[in-house]
Amino acid sequence: MTQRPVLVVLFDGVQSLDVTGPVEVFAGASHFAADAYPIRTASLDGAPVRTQSGLRLAADTSLADAAPPHTLLVPGGEGSLEPDPRLVDWLREHAPRARRLVSVCTGALLLAEAGLLDGRRATTHWAFCDQLARRHPGVEVDPDPIFVRDGHLATSAGVTAGIDLALALVEEDLGRDAALTIARHLVVFLRRPGNQAQFSAQLAAQTARREPLREVQRFISEHPSADLSVETLAARATLSPRHFARAFQAETGTTPGRYVERVRLEHARRLLEDTGGGVHEVARASGYGTSEAMRRAFVKTLGTPPAEYRRRFHAPPH
Protein backbone atom coordinates (compact mmCIF):
# COMPACT_ATOMS: atom_id res chain seq x y z
CA MET A 1 0.00 0.00 0.00
CA THR A 2 1.31 3.44 -0.94
CA GLN A 3 1.45 5.89 1.94
CA ARG A 4 1.25 9.61 1.26
CA PRO A 5 2.23 11.36 4.51
CA VAL A 6 0.58 14.75 5.05
CA LEU A 7 2.26 17.50 7.06
CA VAL A 8 0.04 20.40 8.14
CA VAL A 9 1.76 23.68 8.98
CA LEU A 10 0.39 25.41 12.10
CA PHE A 11 0.91 28.99 13.23
CA ASP A 12 -0.81 31.50 15.51
CA GLY A 13 -3.79 33.06 13.78
CA VAL A 14 -4.42 30.07 11.50
CA GLN A 15 -7.98 29.55 10.25
CA SER A 16 -9.14 26.37 12.00
CA LEU A 17 -11.33 25.14 9.13
CA ASP A 18 -8.40 25.49 6.72
CA VAL A 19 -6.74 22.84 8.87
CA THR A 20 -9.58 20.57 9.94
CA GLY A 21 -11.50 20.50 6.63
CA PRO A 22 -8.75 18.88 4.53
CA VAL A 23 -7.57 16.79 7.49
CA GLU A 24 -11.04 15.22 7.83
CA VAL A 25 -10.98 14.35 4.14
CA PHE A 26 -7.57 12.69 4.32
CA ALA A 27 -8.49 10.92 7.54
CA GLY A 28 -11.69 9.63 5.95
CA ALA A 29 -9.65 7.95 3.25
CA SER A 30 -8.45 5.44 5.83
CA HIS A 31 -11.73 3.56 5.30
CA PHE A 32 -10.49 2.70 1.80
CA ALA A 33 -6.80 2.24 2.49
CA ALA A 34 -5.52 2.04 6.04
CA ASP A 35 -2.88 4.67 6.78
CA ALA A 36 -3.11 6.01 3.23
CA TYR A 37 -2.49 9.50 4.57
CA PRO A 38 -0.51 9.54 7.84
CA ILE A 39 -1.17 13.04 9.16
CA ARG A 40 1.11 15.14 11.35
CA THR A 41 0.94 18.77 12.38
CA ALA A 42 3.93 21.00 13.01
CA SER A 43 4.50 24.50 14.33
CA LEU A 44 7.68 26.53 14.42
CA ASP A 45 8.67 25.45 17.92
CA GLY A 46 6.40 22.43 18.29
CA ALA A 47 4.19 24.40 20.68
CA PRO A 48 0.38 24.65 20.51
CA VAL A 49 -1.01 27.51 18.44
CA ARG A 50 -4.09 29.66 18.91
CA THR A 51 -6.31 29.81 15.87
CA GLN A 52 -7.99 32.88 14.44
CA SER A 53 -11.19 31.97 16.33
CA GLY A 54 -9.38 31.38 19.63
CA LEU A 55 -9.23 27.59 19.56
CA ARG A 56 -5.95 25.99 20.52
CA LEU A 57 -4.42 23.34 18.28
CA ALA A 58 -1.65 21.06 19.49
CA ALA A 59 1.28 20.39 17.17
CA ASP A 60 2.74 16.90 16.87
CA THR A 61 6.23 18.22 16.31
CA SER A 62 8.29 21.24 15.36
CA LEU A 63 8.84 22.18 11.75
CA ALA A 64 12.59 21.73 12.24
CA ASP A 65 12.05 18.08 13.24
CA ALA A 66 9.38 17.24 10.66
CA ALA A 67 10.27 14.71 7.98
CA PRO A 68 9.70 15.76 4.36
CA PRO A 69 6.10 14.77 3.54
CA HIS A 70 4.40 13.63 0.38
CA THR A 71 1.84 16.44 0.79
CA LEU A 72 2.64 19.69 2.57
CA LEU A 73 -0.56 21.53 3.53
CA VAL A 74 -0.24 25.26 4.21
CA PRO A 75 -3.47 26.76 5.62
CA GLY A 76 -4.39 30.43 5.77
CA GLY A 77 -5.84 32.78 8.33
CA GLU A 78 -5.00 36.14 9.85
CA GLY A 79 -1.58 34.84 10.87
CA SER A 80 -0.61 34.47 7.21
CA LEU A 81 -1.04 38.15 6.43
CA GLU A 82 1.98 39.34 8.45
CA PRO A 83 3.81 36.05 8.89
CA ASP A 84 6.69 35.18 11.15
CA PRO A 85 9.82 35.49 8.96
CA ARG A 86 11.03 32.17 10.36
CA LEU A 87 7.98 30.45 8.89
CA VAL A 88 8.59 31.99 5.47
CA ASP A 89 12.24 30.94 5.63
CA TRP A 90 11.26 27.37 6.53
CA LEU A 91 8.82 27.19 3.62
CA ARG A 92 11.40 28.57 1.21
CA GLU A 93 13.90 25.91 2.20
CA HIS A 94 11.73 22.87 2.89
CA ALA A 95 8.50 23.16 0.91
CA PRO A 96 10.19 22.25 -2.43
CA ARG A 97 11.03 18.86 -0.92
CA ALA A 98 7.35 17.89 -0.74
CA ARG A 99 6.03 15.91 -3.68
CA ARG A 100 2.76 17.86 -3.49
CA LEU A 101 2.43 21.42 -2.21
CA VAL A 102 -1.07 22.51 -1.17
CA SER A 103 -2.37 25.79 0.20
CA VAL A 104 -5.80 26.70 1.52
CA CYS A 105 -7.17 30.24 1.45
CA THR A 106 -4.48 32.82 2.28
CA GLY A 107 -1.92 30.08 2.71
CA ALA A 108 -1.11 31.08 -0.87
CA LEU A 109 0.25 34.37 0.50
CA LEU A 110 2.74 32.42 2.61
CA LEU A 111 3.88 30.41 -0.41
CA ALA A 112 4.21 33.58 -2.44
CA GLU A 113 6.28 35.27 0.28
CA ALA A 114 8.61 32.28 0.12
CA GLY A 115 8.94 32.69 -3.65
CA LEU A 116 7.20 29.39 -4.36
CA LEU A 117 4.48 30.76 -6.63
CA ASP A 118 6.62 32.78 -9.05
CA GLY A 119 5.74 31.86 -12.61
CA ARG A 120 2.88 29.66 -11.41
CA ARG A 121 -0.89 29.91 -11.70
CA ALA A 122 -2.61 30.16 -8.32
CA THR A 123 -5.70 31.34 -6.48
CA THR A 124 -6.69 32.33 -2.96
CA HIS A 125 -9.69 33.72 -1.10
CA TRP A 126 -11.43 36.22 -3.37
CA ALA A 127 -10.88 39.06 -0.88
CA PHE A 128 -7.08 38.64 -1.12
CA CYS A 129 -6.57 37.95 -4.83
CA ASP A 130 -5.78 41.61 -5.56
CA GLN A 131 -3.30 41.71 -2.69
CA LEU A 132 -1.60 38.54 -3.90
CA ALA A 133 -1.32 39.93 -7.44
CA ARG A 134 -0.12 43.33 -6.27
CA ARG A 135 2.54 42.08 -3.87
CA HIS A 136 3.74 39.28 -6.12
CA PRO A 137 3.48 40.28 -9.78
CA GLY A 138 5.32 37.13 -10.80
CA VAL A 139 2.30 35.04 -9.80
CA GLU A 140 -0.47 34.38 -12.33
CA VAL A 141 -3.44 34.97 -10.01
CA ASP A 142 -6.78 33.51 -11.11
CA PRO A 143 -9.46 34.98 -8.80
CA ASP A 144 -12.39 32.90 -10.02
CA PRO A 145 -11.89 29.14 -9.41
CA ILE A 146 -12.29 27.43 -6.06
CA PHE A 147 -8.97 25.69 -6.61
CA VAL A 148 -6.17 25.64 -9.16
CA ARG A 149 -3.74 22.85 -10.01
CA ASP A 150 -0.37 23.71 -11.55
CA GLY A 151 1.82 20.65 -11.64
CA HIS A 152 2.62 19.50 -8.11
CA LEU A 153 1.27 22.81 -6.76
CA ALA A 154 -2.39 23.17 -5.72
CA THR A 155 -3.92 26.34 -4.27
CA SER A 156 -7.52 26.83 -3.15
CA ALA A 157 -9.92 29.62 -2.32
CA GLY A 158 -11.40 30.40 1.06
CA VAL A 159 -12.04 27.93 3.87
CA THR A 160 -14.39 25.19 2.60
CA ALA A 161 -12.70 25.17 -0.81
CA GLY A 162 -9.90 23.31 0.95
CA ILE A 163 -12.32 20.41 1.37
CA ASP A 164 -13.05 20.41 -2.36
CA LEU A 165 -9.36 20.42 -3.16
CA ALA A 166 -8.61 17.61 -0.71
CA LEU A 167 -11.44 15.54 -2.23
CA ALA A 168 -9.95 16.10 -5.68
CA LEU A 169 -6.56 14.90 -4.43
CA VAL A 170 -8.12 11.79 -2.88
CA GLU A 171 -9.93 11.09 -6.14
CA GLU A 172 -6.63 11.36 -7.98
CA ASP A 173 -4.92 9.01 -5.52
CA LEU A 174 -7.63 6.50 -4.59
CA GLY A 175 -10.37 6.88 -7.18
CA ARG A 176 -13.78 8.46 -7.63
CA ASP A 177 -15.69 6.12 -5.31
CA ALA A 178 -13.45 7.00 -2.38
CA ALA A 179 -13.90 10.74 -2.92
CA LEU A 180 -17.67 10.48 -3.32
CA THR A 181 -18.06 8.33 -0.20
CA ILE A 182 -15.98 10.76 1.88
CA ALA A 183 -18.03 13.69 0.55
CA ARG A 184 -21.26 11.96 1.57
CA HIS A 185 -19.85 11.15 5.00
CA LEU A 186 -18.93 14.80 5.54
CA VAL A 187 -22.36 15.85 4.23
CA VAL A 188 -20.73 17.98 1.58
CA PHE A 189 -23.61 19.13 -0.60
CA LEU A 190 -21.62 19.11 -3.84
CA ARG A 191 -18.18 17.82 -4.66
CA ARG A 192 -17.29 20.86 -6.72
CA PRO A 193 -14.85 20.86 -9.64
CA GLY A 194 -11.90 23.18 -9.32
CA ASN A 195 -12.96 25.46 -12.14
CA GLN A 196 -16.27 26.24 -10.50
CA ALA A 197 -16.48 29.90 -9.56
CA GLN A 198 -15.93 30.90 -5.94
CA PHE A 199 -19.42 32.43 -5.93
CA SER A 200 -22.79 31.09 -7.00
CA ALA A 201 -24.84 33.40 -9.18
CA GLN A 202 -26.78 34.57 -6.14
CA LEU A 203 -23.61 35.31 -4.17
CA ALA A 204 -21.63 36.76 -7.07
CA ALA A 205 -24.33 39.27 -7.86
CA GLN A 206 -25.42 41.80 -5.32
CA THR A 207 -28.99 41.61 -4.10
CA ALA A 208 -30.95 44.39 -5.72
CA ARG A 209 -32.19 47.16 -3.43
CA ARG A 210 -35.59 47.54 -5.05
CA GLU A 211 -38.18 44.84 -4.48
CA PRO A 212 -39.23 44.50 -8.16
CA LEU A 213 -35.64 43.67 -9.10
CA ARG A 214 -35.21 41.32 -6.13
CA GLU A 215 -38.38 39.53 -7.21
CA VAL A 216 -36.93 39.16 -10.70
CA GLN A 217 -33.79 37.60 -9.22
CA ARG A 218 -35.92 35.13 -7.26
CA PHE A 219 -37.98 34.32 -10.34
CA ILE A 220 -34.87 33.58 -12.40
CA SER A 221 -33.49 31.23 -9.75
CA GLU A 222 -36.79 29.39 -9.31
CA HIS A 223 -37.75 29.20 -13.01
CA PRO A 224 -34.56 28.69 -15.08
CA SER A 225 -36.50 27.04 -17.94
CA ALA A 226 -38.91 29.97 -18.36
CA ASP A 227 -38.66 32.75 -20.92
CA LEU A 228 -36.00 34.92 -19.28
CA SER A 229 -35.47 37.44 -22.03
CA VAL A 230 -34.84 41.04 -21.03
CA GLU A 231 -38.26 41.99 -22.39
CA THR A 232 -40.05 39.38 -20.27
CA LEU A 233 -38.10 40.18 -17.12
CA ALA A 234 -38.60 43.90 -17.63
CA ALA A 235 -42.34 43.35 -17.83
CA ARG A 236 -42.25 41.50 -14.49
CA ALA A 237 -40.50 44.52 -12.98
CA THR A 238 -42.93 46.89 -14.72
CA LEU A 239 -40.03 48.72 -16.37
CA SER A 240 -39.06 49.35 -19.96
CA PRO A 241 -36.44 46.86 -21.25
CA ARG A 242 -33.81 49.60 -21.48
CA HIS A 243 -34.51 50.96 -18.00
CA PHE A 244 -34.66 47.44 -16.55
CA ALA A 245 -31.31 46.38 -18.04
CA ARG A 246 -29.60 49.50 -16.71
CA ALA A 247 -31.19 49.25 -13.27
CA PHE A 248 -30.45 45.52 -12.94
CA GLN A 249 -26.76 45.97 -13.74
CA ALA A 250 -26.47 49.04 -11.52
CA GLU A 251 -27.95 47.22 -8.52
CA THR A 252 -26.52 43.70 -8.98
CA GLY A 253 -23.21 44.38 -10.70
CA THR A 254 -23.99 42.12 -13.65
CA THR A 255 -26.22 42.16 -16.71
CA PRO A 256 -29.52 40.24 -16.78
CA GLY A 257 -28.13 37.98 -19.50
CA ARG A 258 -25.03 36.99 -17.54
CA TYR A 259 -27.09 36.40 -14.41
CA VAL A 260 -29.45 34.10 -16.31
CA GLU A 261 -26.53 32.23 -17.88
CA ARG A 262 -24.97 31.55 -14.50
CA VAL A 263 -28.23 30.44 -12.86
CA ARG A 264 -28.96 28.06 -15.73
CA LEU A 265 -25.48 26.56 -15.61
CA GLU A 266 -25.72 25.99 -11.85
CA HIS A 267 -29.17 24.42 -12.23
CA ALA A 268 -27.91 22.07 -14.93
CA ARG A 269 -24.90 21.10 -12.82
CA ARG A 270 -27.09 20.24 -9.84
CA LEU A 271 -29.36 18.06 -11.98
CA LEU A 272 -26.43 16.21 -13.49
CA GLU A 273 -24.82 15.69 -10.08
CA ASP A 274 -27.91 14.84 -8.05
CA THR A 275 -30.15 12.98 -10.50
CA GLY A 276 -27.88 11.79 -13.26
CA GLY A 277 -30.62 12.84 -15.68
CA GLY A 278 -30.19 12.61 -19.42
CA VAL A 279 -28.43 15.49 -21.13
CA HIS A 280 -31.46 16.36 -23.28
CA GLU A 281 -33.83 16.42 -20.29
CA VAL A 282 -31.42 18.50 -18.21
CA ALA A 283 -30.95 20.97 -21.06
CA ARG A 284 -34.69 21.53 -21.34
CA ALA A 285 -35.22 21.74 -17.58
CA SER A 286 -32.43 24.31 -17.29
CA GLY A 287 -33.67 26.57 -20.05
CA TYR A 288 -31.08 25.80 -22.72
CA GLY A 289 -33.57 24.58 -25.28
CA THR A 290 -31.09 22.23 -26.93
CA SER A 291 -28.38 19.95 -25.62
CA GLU A 292 -25.90 21.60 -27.98
CA ALA A 293 -26.51 25.00 -26.37
CA MET A 294 -25.88 23.46 -22.94
CA ARG A 295 -22.76 21.70 -24.21
CA ARG A 296 -21.31 24.99 -25.44
CA ALA A 297 -22.03 26.63 -22.07
CA PHE A 298 -20.37 23.79 -20.13
CA VAL A 299 -17.27 23.69 -22.32
CA LYS A 300 -16.89 27.48 -22.19
CA THR A 301 -17.25 27.77 -18.42
CA LEU A 302 -16.22 24.40 -16.96
CA GLY A 303 -13.98 23.08 -19.72
CA THR A 304 -15.87 19.80 -20.04
CA PRO A 305 -19.05 18.69 -21.86
CA PRO A 306 -22.17 17.76 -19.83
CA ALA A 307 -21.91 14.00 -20.37
CA GLU A 308 -18.35 13.92 -19.07
CA TYR A 309 -19.29 16.23 -16.19
CA ARG A 310 -22.08 13.85 -15.18
CA ARG A 311 -19.76 10.86 -15.37
CA ARG A 312 -17.24 12.55 -13.08
CA PHE A 313 -19.53 14.19 -10.53
CA HIS A 314 -22.81 12.27 -10.34
CA ALA A 315 -23.08 10.66 -6.92
CA PRO A 316 -25.04 7.38 -7.28
CA PRO A 317 -27.49 6.35 -4.53
CA HIS A 318 -25.65 5.03 -1.51
C-alpha angles and dihedrals in degrees: 000000000000114000120206107192115210122209116195117202114223129195138159111281095027117153104248096214090053085063104035098040097062091034091058090051094051092043090051090058089071088082088068100036120012112237091000089145113026103197127209131170125213136187129188095267099017090253126132116270131215114232127223090263094048099259117135120230122195119223121221093213145342121277089241090059098041118114117233106271133212089235123028111197117200112188127197137226138128090305090065094060096070100016130192105263089226090062092051090049091050092051092048092054103034109026093075088063092066116094090219125029116199131180130187123206112321091000081097088069089059092051091048092050087054091052093246097125100051110129091006133112113242145156138203139175108323092241091061102039092096091049092050092050094045097048095040111034090172090070120088098224117199107191098187113062125077089228139003129207119205110171110295090348121092125179127181140196127246127332109302092038085075088068091053091050093048090050090052090052092049090049089052092049104035106015141259097289092058093051094046093048092050090048091053091047091053090045091237104173095214132009093223125209116239095247093058111115119258089239132050115227090263093051097039092054121060117244108255117248096220119073096227090058093044088052089052090053090051091047092052092051094047097041109036092155094055127098100281099173118143090250093054094044091046090054090053089054091044091236133121113262092248094048091044094052092050094045093046093052093043093053101036103031094236138073121259090245095054091045091053092047092054095046091050093049092050091048091051091048092052092050092049092047100041104033106020087222122177117276093241093051092046091049092054094043091051096050100253095121094209134039089233091059090051091047091055091049093050095047092047096049107024101024094233135082120249096254092054091044090054092048091053101040110026109114108212119218111284 
